[in-house]
Amino acid sequence: MRKVLLGSGLLAACVAGSASATFIGFGSQSYTALAGAYNVLDVYAMYSSTTDKFLNVFNSDIDLIGATNFYQANGTWANTNSGSNAADSRVAAGASSGNTSPDGSFANWEDGEGQDSTLPPSPGAGWFAANPNPAGNTNGAKVLVLVPGIWQGANGPFGVWIGRFSVLAGPDSIRFMQFGGQIGTGVVGGSGTFFGQDSKLFKFNIPAPGAMALLGLAGLVGRRRRA
């Protein structure tokens, strides 16, 4: 297992261009899918403006803690599922299902030649928007519409979906995902590439607020009974 880094560090460096882009950090929505059979983390790149657009993730460091394999329906990290399996683990470059490609460091992009795509992406793996200027600006930062769940990580007004990571649900399971890497950001209607970096520790299967309240109430009743 690679070293776990708690917290985050942000790095910004403008390579070229006349406008600036602000990457805030990585955030994630935790929820269950397929009638509670899977615990899911949807990961987003969070930005400060709708003029920001996702270009790529590179030099990634993604680890599972408390589990070994991600759930994957199709034997690939490609975002080609089009929603037919809500728990399928995949990486993304925004909402478009056909606009994500791997870089040369993504050794286990798909099954075959001895590679296991259900393992965490290979060290340093990256993916990018095959078309950086797709119709509908699908890789652009937008107000997020989230499934019911618990938010973790960076907060920001706008975001781009960059991956779904799922594990098989289990009783009393405590599982985490370390998600770190560098990110390239562009400007809608502008030029230049801007780089950022972040690392976050996300927890699978966080109880919903109502469930946490019930757990707290149960604990309180237990303490009163023992008093």
C-alpha atoms as an extended CHARMM CRD file, in Angstrom:
* protein
*
       227  EXT
         1         1  MET       CA              0.0000000000        0.0000000000        0.0000000000  PROA      1               0.0000000000
         2         2  ARG       CA              1.2820000000        3.4190000000       -0.8440000000  PROA      2               0.0000000000
         3         3  LYS       CA              1.6610000000        6.0440000000        1.8410000000  PROA      3               0.0000000000
         4         4  VAL       CA             -1.6120000000        7.5900000000        3.0250000000  PROA      4               0.0000000000
         5         5  LEU       CA             -1.6200000000       11.3540000000        3.0640000000  PROA      5               0.0000000000
         6         6  LEU       CA             -4.2510000000       13.0130000000        5.2010000000  PROA      6               0.0000000000
         7         7  GLY       CA             -5.4390000000       16.4620000000        4.2980000000  PROA      7               0.0000000000
         8         8  SER       CA             -4.5350000000       18.2360000000        1.1190000000  PROA      8               0.0000000000
         9         9  GLY       CA             -2.0000000000       20.4310000000       -0.5170000000  PROA      9               0.0000000000
        10        10  LEU       CA             -2.8900000000       22.7170000000       -3.3690000000  PROA      10              0.0000000000
        11        11  LEU       CA             -0.4580000000       23.7950000000       -6.0240000000  PROA      11              0.0000000000
        12        12  ALA       CA             -1.2330000000       26.2010000000       -8.8260000000  PROA      12              0.0000000000
        13        13  ALA       CA              0.9860000000       26.9850000000      -11.7760000000  PROA      13              0.0000000000
        14        14  CYS       CA             -0.0420000000       28.7800000000      -14.9340000000  PROA      14              0.0000000000
        15        15  VAL       CA              1.7370000000       27.5570000000      -18.0460000000  PROA      15              0.0000000000
        16        16  ALA       CA              0.2130000000       29.8960000000      -20.5950000000  PROA      16              0.0000000000
        17        17  GLY       CA             -2.8270000000       31.9540000000      -21.3230000000  PROA      17              0.0000000000
        18        18  SER       CA             -4.4410000000       35.2440000000      -20.5080000000  PROA      18              0.0000000000
        19        19  ALA       CA             -7.0150000000       34.0810000000      -17.9180000000  PROA      19              0.0000000000
        20        20  SER       CA             -6.7450000000       32.2120000000      -14.6500000000  PROA      20              0.0000000000
        21        21  ALA       CA             -8.4650000000       29.0200000000      -13.4770000000  PROA      21              0.0000000000
        22        22  THR       CA             -8.9760000000       28.1120000000       -9.8380000000  PROA      22              0.0000000000
        23        23  PHE       CA             -9.0180000000       24.4640000000       -8.7950000000  PROA      23              0.0000000000
        24        24  ILE       CA            -10.2250000000       24.2560000000       -5.1890000000  PROA      24              0.0000000000
        25        25  GLY       CA             -9.6810000000       20.5530000000       -4.5250000000  PROA      25              0.0000000000
        26        26  PHE       CA            -11.3000000000       17.1260000000       -4.7440000000  PROA      26              0.0000000000
        27        27  GLY       CA            -14.7160000000       16.4580000000       -3.2490000000  PROA      27              0.0000000000
        28        28  SER       CA            -16.8530000000       13.3380000000       -3.0700000000  PROA      28              0.0000000000
        29        29  GLN       CA            -20.4440000000       12.2610000000       -2.5200000000  PROA      29              0.0000000000
        30        30  SER       CA            -20.8280000000        9.0020000000       -0.5400000000  PROA      30              0.0000000000
        31        31  TYR       CA            -23.9830000000        6.9070000000       -1.0520000000  PROA      31              0.0000000000
        32        32  THR       CA            -25.2840000000        3.3920000000       -1.6620000000  PROA      32              0.0000000000
        33        33  ALA       CA            -26.4630000000        1.9690000000       -5.0030000000  PROA      33              0.0000000000
        34        34  LEU       CA            -28.4150000000       -0.9940000000       -6.3660000000  PROA      34              0.0000000000
        35        35  ALA       CA            -30.6150000000       -1.4670000000       -3.3050000000  PROA      35              0.0000000000
        36        36  GLY       CA            -27.7150000000       -0.9940000000       -0.9050000000  PROA      36              0.0000000000
        37        37  ALA       CA            -25.5520000000       -3.7090000000       -2.4480000000  PROA      37              0.0000000000
        38        38  TYR       CA            -22.6650000000       -1.2990000000       -3.1500000000  PROA      38              0.0000000000
        39        39  ASN       CA            -21.0520000000        1.6440000000       -1.4020000000  PROA      39              0.0000000000
        40        40  VAL       CA            -20.1580000000        4.3740000000       -3.8630000000  PROA      40              0.0000000000
        41        41  LEU       CA            -17.9410000000        7.4610000000       -3.9560000000  PROA      41              0.0000000000
        42        42  ASP       CA            -18.5010000000        9.9230000000       -6.7980000000  PROA      42              0.0000000000
        43        43  VAL       CA            -15.4210000000       12.1480000000       -7.0360000000  PROA      43              0.0000000000
        44        44  TYR       CA            -15.4910000000       15.6990000000       -8.3750000000  PROA      44              0.0000000000
        45        45  ALA       CA            -12.9340000000       18.3550000000       -9.2240000000  PROA      45              0.0000000000
        46        46  MET       CA            -14.1810000000       21.5030000000       -7.5210000000  PROA      46              0.0000000000
        47        47  TYR       CA            -13.7440000000       24.9340000000       -9.0710000000  PROA      47              0.0000000000
        48        48  SER       CA            -14.5280000000       28.5670000000       -8.3490000000  PROA      48              0.0000000000
        49        49  SER       CA            -16.0560000000       29.5060000000      -11.7060000000  PROA      49              0.0000000000
        50        50  THR       CA            -18.1570000000       28.1270000000      -14.5540000000  PROA      50              0.0000000000
        51        51  THR       CA            -15.4220000000       29.3260000000      -16.9070000000  PROA      51              0.0000000000
        52        52  ASP       CA            -13.1940000000       26.5100000000      -15.6160000000  PROA      52              0.0000000000
        53        53  LYS       CA            -13.0720000000       23.2100000000      -17.4910000000  PROA      53              0.0000000000
        54        54  PHE       CA            -11.4800000000       19.8570000000      -16.6680000000  PROA      54              0.0000000000
        55        55  LEU       CA             -8.6770000000       18.7000000000      -18.9700000000  PROA      55              0.0000000000
        56        56  ASN       CA             -6.9360000000       15.8060000000      -17.2240000000  PROA      56              0.0000000000
        57        57  VAL       CA             -5.8360000000       13.9850000000      -14.0850000000  PROA      57              0.0000000000
        58        58  PHE       CA             -2.2450000000       12.7320000000      -14.0130000000  PROA      58              0.0000000000
        59        59  ASN       CA              0.2800000000       11.3180000000      -11.5420000000  PROA      59              0.0000000000
        60        60  SER       CA             -2.6540000000        9.9170000000       -9.5700000000  PROA      60              0.0000000000
        61        61  ASP       CA             -2.2780000000        8.0890000000       -6.2520000000  PROA      61              0.0000000000
        62        62  ILE       CA             -5.4730000000        6.1150000000       -5.5670000000  PROA      62              0.0000000000
        63        63  ASP       CA             -5.6310000000        3.4830000000       -2.8300000000  PROA      63              0.0000000000
        64        64  LEU       CA             -8.2870000000        1.3540000000       -1.1610000000  PROA      64              0.0000000000
        65        65  ILE       CA             -8.0920000000        0.9210000000        2.6000000000  PROA      65              0.0000000000
        66        66  GLY       CA            -10.1140000000       -1.9070000000        4.1480000000  PROA      66              0.0000000000
        67        67  ALA       CA            -10.8370000000       -3.4960000000        0.7650000000  PROA      67              0.0000000000
        68        68  THR       CA             -8.8280000000       -4.8740000000       -2.1390000000  PROA      68              0.0000000000
        69        69  ASN       CA            -10.9240000000       -4.4660000000       -5.2820000000  PROA      69              0.0000000000
        70        70  PHE       CA            -13.3790000000       -2.0020000000       -6.7390000000  PROA      70              0.0000000000
        71        71  TYR       CA            -16.6370000000       -3.2750000000       -8.2060000000  PROA      71              0.0000000000
        72        72  GLN       CA            -16.6130000000       -3.0670000000      -11.9890000000  PROA      72              0.0000000000
        73        73  ALA       CA            -19.3370000000       -4.3010000000      -14.3310000000  PROA      73              0.0000000000
        74        74  ASN       CA            -17.5330000000       -4.0980000000      -17.6650000000  PROA      74              0.0000000000
        75        75  GLY       CA            -13.8570000000       -4.8820000000      -17.0680000000  PROA      75              0.0000000000
        76        76  THR       CA            -12.7160000000       -1.3550000000      -17.9140000000  PROA      76              0.0000000000
        77        77  TRP       CA            -12.3110000000        2.0590000000      -16.3450000000  PROA      77              0.0000000000
        78        78  ALA       CA            -13.7860000000        3.6610000000      -19.4810000000  PROA      78              0.0000000000
        79        79  ASN       CA            -16.8870000000        5.7760000000      -18.9110000000  PROA      79              0.0000000000
        80        80  THR       CA            -18.9930000000        3.9580000000      -21.5150000000  PROA      80              0.0000000000
        81        81  ASN       CA            -21.6730000000        2.5500000000      -19.2140000000  PROA      81              0.0000000000
        82        82  SER       CA            -24.1710000000        5.3510000000      -19.9250000000  PROA      82              0.0000000000
        83        83  GLY       CA            -25.8790000000        4.7650000000      -16.5930000000  PROA      83              0.0000000000
        84        84  SER       CA            -26.9740000000        1.1560000000      -17.1640000000  PROA      84              0.0000000000
        85        85  ASN       CA            -25.1990000000        0.1140000000      -13.9640000000  PROA      85              0.0000000000
        86        86  ALA       CA            -25.2490000000        2.7760000000      -11.2790000000  PROA      86              0.0000000000
        87        87  ALA       CA            -22.4290000000        1.1610000000       -9.2750000000  PROA      87              0.0000000000
        88        88  ASP       CA            -19.9240000000        0.5230000000      -12.0700000000  PROA      88              0.0000000000
        89        89  SER       CA            -16.5020000000        1.9510000000      -11.1730000000  PROA      89              0.0000000000
        90        90  ARG       CA            -15.1420000000        4.2280000000      -13.9100000000  PROA      90              0.0000000000
        91        91  VAL       CA            -13.2140000000        7.4290000000      -14.4620000000  PROA      91              0.0000000000
        92        92  ALA       CA            -14.7110000000       10.4070000000      -16.2410000000  PROA      92              0.0000000000
        93        93  ALA       CA            -14.0580000000       13.7850000000      -17.7760000000  PROA      93              0.0000000000
        94        94  GLY       CA            -17.4500000000       15.2720000000      -17.0520000000  PROA      94              0.0000000000
        95        95  ALA       CA            -20.9180000000       14.1250000000      -17.9840000000  PROA      95              0.0000000000
        96        96  SER       CA            -20.2440000000       12.8120000000      -21.5010000000  PROA      96              0.0000000000
        97        97  SER       CA            -19.8700000000        9.0110000000      -21.5160000000  PROA      97              0.0000000000
        98        98  GLY       CA            -17.5830000000        8.8840000000      -24.5560000000  PROA      98              0.0000000000
        99        99  ASN       CA            -15.0710000000       11.6300000000      -23.8620000000  PROA      99              0.0000000000
       100       100  THR       CA            -12.5960000000        9.9390000000      -21.4750000000  PROA      100             0.0000000000
       101       101  SER       CA             -9.2780000000        8.3890000000      -22.5160000000  PROA      101             0.0000000000
       102       102  PRO       CA             -6.3460000000        6.9600000000      -20.5060000000  PROA      102             0.0000000000
       103       103  ASP       CA             -2.8090000000        8.2510000000      -20.6330000000  PROA      103             0.0000000000
       104       104  GLY       CA              0.1650000000        5.9250000000      -21.0550000000  PROA      104             0.0000000000
       105       105  SER       CA              0.5710000000        5.4300000000      -17.2990000000  PROA      105             0.0000000000
       106       106  PHE       CA             -2.8590000000        3.7990000000      -16.8270000000  PROA      106             0.0000000000
       107       107  ALA       CA             -1.5790000000        0.2080000000      -17.0490000000  PROA      107             0.0000000000
       108       108  ASN       CA             -4.7800000000       -1.4850000000      -15.8360000000  PROA      108             0.0000000000
       109       109  TRP       CA             -7.2460000000        0.5510000000      -17.8770000000  PROA      109             0.0000000000
       110       110  GLU       CA             -9.0070000000       -2.6710000000      -18.8690000000  PROA      110             0.0000000000
       111       111  ASP       CA             -8.7660000000       -6.4080000000      -18.2870000000  PROA      111             0.0000000000
       112       112  GLY       CA             -6.3280000000       -8.3450000000      -20.4390000000  PROA      112             0.0000000000
       113       113  GLU       CA             -2.6280000000       -9.0590000000      -20.7350000000  PROA      113             0.0000000000
       114       114  GLY       CA             -2.4750000000       -9.9370000000      -17.0530000000  PROA      114             0.0000000000
       115       115  GLN       CA             -3.9960000000       -6.6530000000      -15.8700000000  PROA      115             0.0000000000
       116       116  ASP       CA             -6.8390000000       -6.4830000000      -13.3260000000  PROA      116             0.0000000000
       117       117  SER       CA             -8.9700000000       -3.4040000000      -13.8510000000  PROA      117             0.0000000000
       118       118  THR       CA            -10.7760000000       -3.8970000000      -10.5270000000  PROA      118             0.0000000000
       119       119  LEU       CA             -7.5960000000       -3.0310000000       -8.6370000000  PROA      119             0.0000000000
       120       120  PRO       CA             -6.9210000000        0.6520000000       -7.8960000000  PROA      120             0.0000000000
       121       121  PRO       CA             -5.5980000000        2.5140000000      -10.9530000000  PROA      121             0.0000000000
       122       122  SER       CA             -1.8960000000        1.8390000000      -11.4240000000  PROA      122             0.0000000000
       123       123  PRO       CA              0.5020000000        4.2750000000       -9.6990000000  PROA      123             0.0000000000
       124       124  GLY       CA              0.7010000000        7.5190000000      -11.6380000000  PROA      124             0.0000000000
       125       125  ALA       CA             -2.3050000000        6.6550000000      -13.8320000000  PROA      125             0.0000000000
       126       126  GLY       CA             -4.0240000000        9.4880000000      -15.6320000000  PROA      126             0.0000000000
       127       127  TRP       CA             -7.0230000000       10.1850000000      -17.8260000000  PROA      127             0.0000000000
       128       128  PHE       CA             -8.1150000000       13.1250000000      -19.9340000000  PROA      128             0.0000000000
       129       129  ALA       CA            -10.9320000000       14.6810000000      -21.9120000000  PROA      129             0.0000000000
       130       130  ALA       CA            -10.4000000000       13.2690000000      -25.4180000000  PROA      130             0.0000000000
       131       131  ASN       CA            -12.1400000000       16.3440000000      -26.7950000000  PROA      131             0.0000000000
       132       132  PRO       CA            -11.2850000000       19.3360000000      -24.5860000000  PROA      132             0.0000000000
       133       133  ASN       CA            -14.0680000000       21.3780000000      -26.2020000000  PROA      133             0.0000000000
       134       134  PRO       CA            -17.0500000000       18.9870000000      -26.4410000000  PROA      134             0.0000000000
       135       135  ALA       CA            -20.5370000000       19.9970000000      -27.4530000000  PROA      135             0.0000000000
       136       136  GLY       CA            -22.4750000000       21.2690000000      -24.4770000000  PROA      136             0.0000000000
       137       137  ASN       CA            -19.2890000000       21.9690000000      -22.5320000000  PROA      137             0.0000000000
       138       138  THR       CA            -19.7300000000       18.6400000000      -20.6920000000  PROA      138             0.0000000000
       139       139  ASN       CA            -16.2870000000       18.9310000000      -19.0640000000  PROA      139             0.0000000000
       140       140  GLY       CA            -17.0230000000       22.4400000000      -17.7540000000  PROA      140             0.0000000000
       141       141  ALA       CA            -17.6010000000       23.2980000000      -14.1000000000  PROA      141             0.0000000000
       142       142  LYS       CA            -21.2820000000       23.4540000000      -13.1670000000  PROA      142             0.0000000000
       143       143  VAL       CA            -23.5600000000       23.5190000000      -10.1610000000  PROA      143             0.0000000000
       144       144  LEU       CA            -23.6470000000       19.8980000000       -8.9720000000  PROA      144             0.0000000000
       145       145  VAL       CA            -26.8550000000       17.8770000000       -8.8900000000  PROA      145             0.0000000000
       146       146  LEU       CA            -26.1000000000       15.0860000000       -6.4270000000  PROA      146             0.0000000000
       147       147  VAL       CA            -27.8090000000       11.8530000000       -5.4750000000  PROA      147             0.0000000000
       148       148  PRO       CA            -28.7900000000       11.6990000000       -1.7670000000  PROA      148             0.0000000000
       149       149  GLY       CA            -25.7360000000       11.0210000000        0.3320000000  PROA      149             0.0000000000
       150       150  ILE       CA            -22.9630000000       12.6320000000        2.3890000000  PROA      150             0.0000000000
       151       151  TRP       CA            -20.5050000000       15.1700000000        0.9870000000  PROA      151             0.0000000000
       152       152  GLN       CA            -16.8050000000       14.9930000000        1.8850000000  PROA      152             0.0000000000
       153       153  GLY       CA            -13.7210000000       16.9810000000        0.9210000000  PROA      153             0.0000000000
       154       154  ALA       CA            -13.3850000000       20.3130000000       -0.8220000000  PROA      154             0.0000000000
       155       155  ASN       CA            -16.3720000000       22.6280000000       -0.9600000000  PROA      155             0.0000000000
       156       156  GLY       CA            -16.9070000000       24.8890000000       -3.9070000000  PROA      156             0.0000000000
       157       157  PRO       CA            -19.6920000000       26.4080000000       -5.9220000000  PROA      157             0.0000000000
       158       158  PHE       CA            -19.0000000000       24.3760000000       -9.0840000000  PROA      158             0.0000000000
       159       159  GLY       CA            -17.6160000000       20.9730000000      -10.0140000000  PROA      159             0.0000000000
       160       160  VAL       CA            -16.8500000000       18.3900000000      -12.7050000000  PROA      160             0.0000000000
       161       161  TRP       CA            -17.4640000000       14.6640000000      -12.2080000000  PROA      161             0.0000000000
       162       162  ILE       CA            -14.1580000000       12.7900000000      -12.6680000000  PROA      162             0.0000000000
       163       163  GLY       CA            -14.8410000000        9.2770000000      -11.3650000000  PROA      163             0.0000000000
       164       164  ARG       CA            -17.0680000000        6.7250000000       -9.6510000000  PROA      164             0.0000000000
       165       165  PHE       CA            -15.5210000000        4.2320000000       -7.2440000000  PROA      165             0.0000000000
       166       166  SER       CA            -17.6180000000        1.4200000000       -5.7600000000  PROA      166             0.0000000000
       167       167  VAL       CA            -17.0480000000       -1.4610000000       -3.3630000000  PROA      167             0.0000000000
       168       168  LEU       CA            -19.2800000000       -4.3210000000       -2.3230000000  PROA      168             0.0000000000
       169       169  ALA       CA            -21.2650000000       -3.3660000000        0.7720000000  PROA      169             0.0000000000
       170       170  GLY       CA            -20.6650000000       -5.3970000000        3.9200000000  PROA      170             0.0000000000
       171       171  PRO       CA            -21.8830000000       -5.3910000000        7.5130000000  PROA      171             0.0000000000
       172       172  ASP       CA            -19.9810000000       -2.9760000000        9.7300000000  PROA      172             0.0000000000
       173       173  SER       CA            -17.4630000000       -2.3740000000        6.9470000000  PROA      173             0.0000000000
       174       174  ILE       CA            -14.9570000000        0.4540000000        7.4240000000  PROA      174             0.0000000000
       175       175  ARG       CA            -13.4660000000        1.3070000000        4.0670000000  PROA      175             0.0000000000
       176       176  PHE       CA            -11.6630000000        4.3410000000        2.7590000000  PROA      176             0.0000000000
       177       177  MET       CA            -10.2260000000        5.5610000000       -0.5160000000  PROA      177             0.0000000000
       178       178  GLN       CA             -7.1770000000        7.7680000000       -0.7520000000  PROA      178             0.0000000000
       179       179  PHE       CA             -7.5770000000        9.9420000000       -3.8310000000  PROA      179             0.0000000000
       180       180  GLY       CA             -4.6810000000       12.1420000000       -4.8580000000  PROA      180             0.0000000000
       181       181  GLY       CA             -3.2130000000       13.5140000000       -8.0250000000  PROA      181             0.0000000000
       182       182  GLN       CA             -2.4490000000       16.4810000000      -10.1950000000  PROA      182             0.0000000000
       183       183  ILE       CA             -5.0400000000       18.0760000000      -12.4280000000  PROA      183             0.0000000000
       184       184  GLY       CA             -4.9960000000       20.1500000000      -15.5770000000  PROA      184             0.0000000000
       185       185  THR       CA             -7.6220000000       22.8640000000      -16.0030000000  PROA      185             0.0000000000
       186       186  GLY       CA             -8.5200000000       25.0290000000      -18.9570000000  PROA      186             0.0000000000
       187       187  VAL       CA            -10.6560000000       28.1010000000      -19.4400000000  PROA      187             0.0000000000
       188       188  VAL       CA            -13.8890000000       27.9830000000      -21.4130000000  PROA      188             0.0000000000
       189       189  GLY       CA            -13.4350000000       30.2240000000      -24.4180000000  PROA      189             0.0000000000
       190       190  GLY       CA             -9.8420000000       30.9620000000      -23.4200000000  PROA      190             0.0000000000
       191       191  SER       CA             -6.3900000000       29.4760000000      -23.7510000000  PROA      191             0.0000000000
       192       192  GLY       CA             -3.7490000000       28.0320000000      -21.4750000000  PROA      192             0.0000000000
       193       193  THR       CA             -3.4750000000       25.1080000000      -19.0970000000  PROA      193             0.0000000000
       194       194  PHE       CA             -3.3680000000       25.5730000000      -15.3300000000  PROA      194             0.0000000000
       195       195  PHE       CA             -2.2270000000       22.9020000000      -12.9130000000  PROA      195             0.0000000000
       196       196  GLY       CA             -3.3580000000       22.0230000000       -9.3990000000  PROA      196             0.0000000000
       197       197  GLN       CA             -2.8130000000       19.2320000000       -6.9190000000  PROA      197             0.0000000000
       198       198  ASP       CA             -4.7760000000       17.7350000000       -4.0440000000  PROA      198             0.0000000000
       199       199  SER       CA             -5.0670000000       14.5880000000       -1.9080000000  PROA      199             0.0000000000
       200       200  LYS       CA             -8.0980000000       13.5520000000        0.1240000000  PROA      200             0.0000000000
       201       201  LEU       CA             -9.1320000000       10.5800000000        2.2490000000  PROA      201             0.0000000000
       202       202  PHE       CA            -12.7660000000        9.6430000000        1.5440000000  PROA      202             0.0000000000
       203       203  LYS       CA            -14.8620000000        7.1970000000        3.5840000000  PROA      203             0.0000000000
       204       204  PHE       CA            -17.3310000000        4.7580000000        2.0550000000  PROA      204             0.0000000000
       205       205  ASN       CA            -20.7120000000        4.0950000000        3.6400000000  PROA      205             0.0000000000
       206       206  ILE       CA            -21.1380000000        7.1310000000        5.8880000000  PROA      206             0.0000000000
       207       207  PRO       CA            -24.5070000000        6.8570000000        7.6740000000  PROA      207             0.0000000000
       208       208  ALA       CA            -27.1180000000        9.3770000000        6.5720000000  PROA      208             0.0000000000
       209       209  PRO       CA            -27.8710000000       12.1930000000        9.0720000000  PROA      209             0.0000000000
       210       210  GLY       CA            -31.1150000000       10.4810000000       10.1500000000  PROA      210             0.0000000000
       211       211  ALA       CA            -29.3020000000        7.2330000000       10.7770000000  PROA      211             0.0000000000
       212       212  MET       CA            -26.5800000000        8.9900000000       12.7510000000  PROA      212             0.0000000000
       213       213  ALA       CA            -29.2620000000       10.6840000000       14.8810000000  PROA      213             0.0000000000
       214       214  LEU       CA            -30.8330000000        7.2950000000       15.5970000000  PROA      214             0.0000000000
       215       215  LEU       CA            -27.4460000000        5.8510000000       16.5360000000  PROA      215             0.0000000000
       216       216  GLY       CA            -26.8830000000        8.7590000000       18.9010000000  PROA      216             0.0000000000
       217       217  LEU       CA            -30.3260000000        8.2900000000       20.4510000000  PROA      217             0.0000000000
       218       218  ALA       CA            -29.6810000000        4.5600000000       20.8960000000  PROA      218             0.0000000000
       219       219  GLY       CA            -26.4120000000        5.3190000000       22.6320000000  PROA      219             0.0000000000
       220       220  LEU       CA            -28.1070000000        7.8450000000       24.9070000000  PROA      220             0.0000000000
       221       221  VAL       CA            -30.8250000000        5.3400000000       25.8770000000  PROA      221             0.0000000000
       222       222  GLY       CA            -28.1470000000        2.7160000000       26.5420000000  PROA      222             0.0000000000
       223       223  ARG       CA            -26.2630000000        5.0630000000       28.8260000000  PROA      223             0.0000000000
       224       224  ARG       CA            -29.4530000000        5.9320000000       30.7200000000  PROA      224             0.0000000000
       225       225  ARG       CA            -30.2350000000        2.2480000000       31.2140000000  PROA      225             0.0000000000
       226       226  ARG       CA            -26.7740000000        1.6060000000       32.5840000000  PROA      226             0.0000000000
       227       227  ALA       CA            -26.9000000000        4.6140000000       34.8960000000  PROA      227             0.0000000000
